[in-house]
Amino acid sequence: MTPELTPRGPVSAALLTALATDQHPESPAMRVVVDETERALAGADDLLTDEDLQLSLYIAYGLSYGDTVDADDEWEWDPQLVLARRRIERAVEAQLRERIPLDDLPEPDAESVAAYLFALTAEDGGPSLSRYIAKKATDEQAREFVIQRSIYTRKEADPHSWAIPRLTGRAKAALVEVQSDEYGGGRPQRIHAEIFGRTMRGLGLDDTYGAYADVVPAITLASFTTMSMFGLNRSLRGAIAGHLAAFEMTSSIPNRFYGNGFRRLGYDADVTDYYDEHVEADAVHEQIAGRDLAGGLAEQHPELLRDIVLGAKACLYVDGLAGAHMLQSWEAGRSSLRSREQVSA
């Protein structure tokens, strides 16, 4: 059963209301969604932390992913819904481009791009969430971490897979190679999203996709919607390639810390298998994603270099904000999840 979502403002309320009706292109209920979106964007400041707009994007993308909201499948490409989604996407993309500096681009060859990305992802500008989990996190905080990450990880690899038909040659082959591992190499029980489901069950959590969507904050949703935006739009195919490269390059060592943290808290392989799997897998994936995917794409299409770097930096920026939210919440002695009052507001 698909978990029920609680609106976080006028846009998500109108969207959920419209999706509860039968789809038809001139739906008055979906026209309300477009109008509310325009009003919300006119008054929005920080789109990445806007609870209403991020939930609305999450719902809109969920129509393509499935298992997010109960709705007629025909809503996925409803003209008015796509119009509302694109207006939010354009605003989010513009804000990311405003915030992320792109004045230090490498040469558009595979080795230069890979070296640039490895140097970029090696920088550590703040406290480490993975080291906190390894050494300090309480059992409750570790469970919260898994809840926060479930929004992406129970759909792991899917946002980046949208790019497969949009690439050719070396870049396409590299992406397929990485994604094949993510999907278990032909073994359903080794699909990474399914391994993470076992981690959740080992912690006594509900592994139904979206079970915790109501309690995660906008910045957690933004981590998922940003990569979904990059993956679902062909015009941003450079950005999704750069995003995956940075994502893989910042995975292996942190996952070692996460696994150690859960072992410190007394959990066995039922919980740690997901993290241990990524220590070795992503050490290989980062090389393929950096050189053959991002670097290969830059060589083939130098005009996409700027977006490749945008995607990599956006990955670090948005995920960094999501991690910082968790750390700041815990160090202040409070939960990183939305409170009962916030959910019901």
Backbone hydrogen bonds, N-H to C=O, Kabsch-Sander energy under -0.5 kcal/mol:
donor,donor_aa,acceptor,acceptor_aa,energy
13,A,9,G,-2.1
14,A,10,P,-2.1
15,L,11,V,-2.5
16,L,12,S,-2.5
17,T,13,A,-2.0
18,A,14,A,-2.5
19,L,15,L,-2.5
20,A,16,L,-0.9
20,A,17,T,-0.5
21,T,18,A,-1.9
27,S,24,H,-1.9
31,R,27,S,-1.5
32,V,28,P,-1.5
33,V,29,A,-1.0
34,V,30,M,-1.7
35,D,31,R,-2.2
36,E,32,V,-3.0
37,T,33,V,-2.3
38,E,34,V,-2.1
39,R,35,D,-2.0
40,A,36,E,-2.6
41,L,37,T,-2.7
42,A,38,E,-1.7
43,G,39,R,-1.1
43,G,40,A,-0.5
44,A,40,A,-0.6
44,A,41,L,-0.6
47,L,45,D,-0.8
49,T,46,D,-0.8
50,D,47,L,-0.8
51,E,49,T,-0.9
54,Q,50,D,-2.6
55,L,51,E,-1.9
56,S,52,D,-1.9
57,L,53,L,-2.3
58,Y,54,Q,-2.5
59,I,55,L,-2.4
60,A,56,S,-2.5
61,Y,57,L,-2.9
62,G,58,Y,-1.7
63,L,59,I,-0.9
63,L,60,A,-0.8
64,S,61,Y,-1.7
65,Y,61,Y,-2.0
66,G,62,G,-3.0
71,A,69,V,-0.7
72,D,19,L,-0.5
75,W,72,D,-2.2
76,E,73,D,-1.7
77,W,74,E,-0.6
78,D,75,W,-1.9
82,V,78,D,-2.8
83,L,79,P,-1.9
84,A,80,Q,-2.3
85,R,81,L,-2.7
86,R,82,V,-2.9
87,R,83,L,-1.8
88,I,84,A,-1.8
89,E,85,R,-2.9
90,R,86,R,-2.8
91,A,87,R,-1.6
92,V,88,I,-2.6
93,E,89,E,-3.2
94,A,90,R,-2.4
95,Q,91,A,-2.0
96,L,92,V,-2.5
97,R,93,E,-2.4
98,E,94,A,-1.8
99,R,95,Q,-1.9
100,I,96,L,-2.1
109,D,107,E,-1.9
113,V,109,D,-2.6
114,A,110,A,-2.5
115,A,111,E,-2.5
116,Y,112,S,-2.3
117,L,113,V,-2.6
118,F,114,A,-2.6
119,A,115,A,-2.1
120,L,116,Y,-2.6
121,T,117,L,-2.6
122,A,118,F,-1.1
123,E,119,A,-0.7
123,E,120,L,-0.8
125,G,123,E,-0.5
129,L,127,P,-0.6
132,Y,128,S,-1.7
133,I,129,L,-2.4
134,A,130,S,-2.2
135,K,131,R,-2.1
136,K,132,Y,-2.9
137,A,132,Y,-2.3
142,A,138,T,-2.5
143,R,139,D,-2.1
144,E,140,E,-2.2
145,F,141,Q,-2.4
146,V,142,A,-1.7
147,I,143,R,-2.3
148,Q,144,E,-2.9
149,R,145,F,-2.4
150,S,146,V,-1.3
151,I,147,I,-0.5
151,I,148,Q,-0.9
152,Y,149,R,-0.9
153,T,149,R,-2.8
154,R,150,S,-1.7
155,K,152,Y,-2.5
156,E,153,T,-1.4
158,D,155,K,-1.9
161,S,157,A,-1.7
162,W,158,D,-1.0
163,A,160,H,-1.5
164,I,161,S,-1.7
166,R,163,A,-1.4
167,L,163,A,-0.5
167,L,164,I,-1.3
171,A,168,T,-0.8
172,K,168,T,-1.1
173,A,169,G,-2.5
174,A,170,R,-2.1
175,L,171,A,-2.3
176,V,172,K,-2.5
177,E,173,A,-2.0
178,V,174,A,-2.2
179,Q,175,L,-2.8
180,S,176,V,-2.3
181,D,177,E,-1.2
182,E,178,V,-1.8
183,Y,179,Q,-2.0
184,G,181,D,-1.9
185,G,180,S,-3.0
186,G,183,Y,-0.6
187,R,184,G,-1.5
190,R,187,R,-2.3
191,I,188,P,-1.4
192,H,182,E,-2.6
194,E,191,I,-0.8
195,I,191,I,-2.3
196,F,192,H,-2.3
197,G,193,A,-1.3
198,R,194,E,-1.6
199,T,195,I,-1.7
200,M,196,F,-2.3
201,R,197,G,-2.3
202,G,198,R,-2.5
203,L,199,T,-1.0
203,L,200,M,-0.7
204,G,201,R,-1.6
205,L,200,M,-3.0
207,D,205,L,-0.6
211,A,208,T,-2.1
213,A,210,G,-1.6
215,V,212,Y,-1.0
216,V,212,Y,-1.0
220,T,217,P,-0.9
221,L,217,P,-1.7
222,A,218,A,-2.8
223,S,219,I,-1.3
224,F,220,T,-1.1
225,T,221,L,-3.0
226,T,222,A,-2.5
227,M,223,S,-1.0
228,S,224,F,-1.9
229,M,225,T,-2.7
230,F,226,T,-2.1
231,G,227,M,-2.4
232,L,228,S,-2.6
233,N,229,M,-0.9
234,R,232,L,-0.6
236,L,233,N,-2.2
237,R,234,R,-1.9
240,I,236,L,-1.9
241,A,237,R,-1.5
242,G,238,G,-2.2
243,H,239,A,-2.5
244,L,240,I,-2.2
245,A,241,A,-1.9
246,A,242,G,-2.3
247,F,243,H,-2.6
248,E,244,L,-2.7
249,M,245,A,-2.1
250,T,246,A,-1.1
251,S,248,E,-1.3
252,S,248,E,-0.8
255,N,251,S,-2.4
256,R,252,S,-1.3
257,F,253,I,-1.7
258,Y,254,P,-2.6
259,G,255,N,-2.5
260,N,256,R,-2.1
261,G,257,F,-2.4
262,F,258,Y,-2.1
263,R,259,G,-2.0
264,R,260,N,-2.5
265,L,261,G,-1.4
266,G,263,R,-1.7
267,Y,262,F,-2.6
271,V,268,D,-1.7
272,T,268,D,-2.1
273,D,269,A,-2.1
276,D,272,T,-2.7
277,E,273,D,-2.6
278,H,274,Y,-1.2
279,V,275,Y,-1.0
279,V,276,D,-0.5
280,E,276,D,-0.9
281,A,277,E,-1.9
282,D,278,H,-1.6
284,V,280,E,-1.1
284,V,281,A,-0.6
285,H,281,A,-2.4
286,E,282,D,-2.2
287,Q,284,V,-0.7
288,I,284,V,-1.6
289,A,285,H,-3.2
290,G,286,E,-2.0
291,R,287,Q,-2.2
292,D,287,Q,-0.6
292,D,288,I,-1.1
293,L,288,I,-2.0
294,A,289,A,-2.9
295,G,290,G,-1.4
296,G,291,R,-0.9
297,L,293,L,-2.2
298,A,294,A,-2.0
299,E,295,G,-2.1
300,Q,296,G,-2.1
301,H,297,L,-3.1
304,L,301,H,-2.5
305,L,302,P,-1.7
308,I,304,L,-2.3
309,V,305,L,-2.2
310,L,306,R,-2.2
311,G,307,D,-2.8
312,A,308,I,-1.9
313,K,309,V,-2.8
314,A,310,L,-2.8
315,C,311,G,-2.0
316,L,312,A,-1.8
317,Y,313,K,-2.6
318,V,314,A,-2.9
319,D,315,C,-2.0
320,G,316,L,-1.5
321,L,317,Y,-1.9
322,A,318,V,-2.1
323,G,319,D,-2.5
324,A,320,G,-2.5
325,H,321,L,-2.1
326,M,322,A,-1.5
327,L,323,G,-2.4
328,Q,324,A,-2.9
329,S,325,H,-2.1
330,W,326,M,-2.5
331,E,327,L,-2.8
332,A,328,Q,-1.1
333,G,330,W,-1.6
334,R,329,S,-2.7
338,R,215,V,-3.5
343,V,339,S,-2.4
344,S,340,R,-2.0
345,A,341,E,-1.0
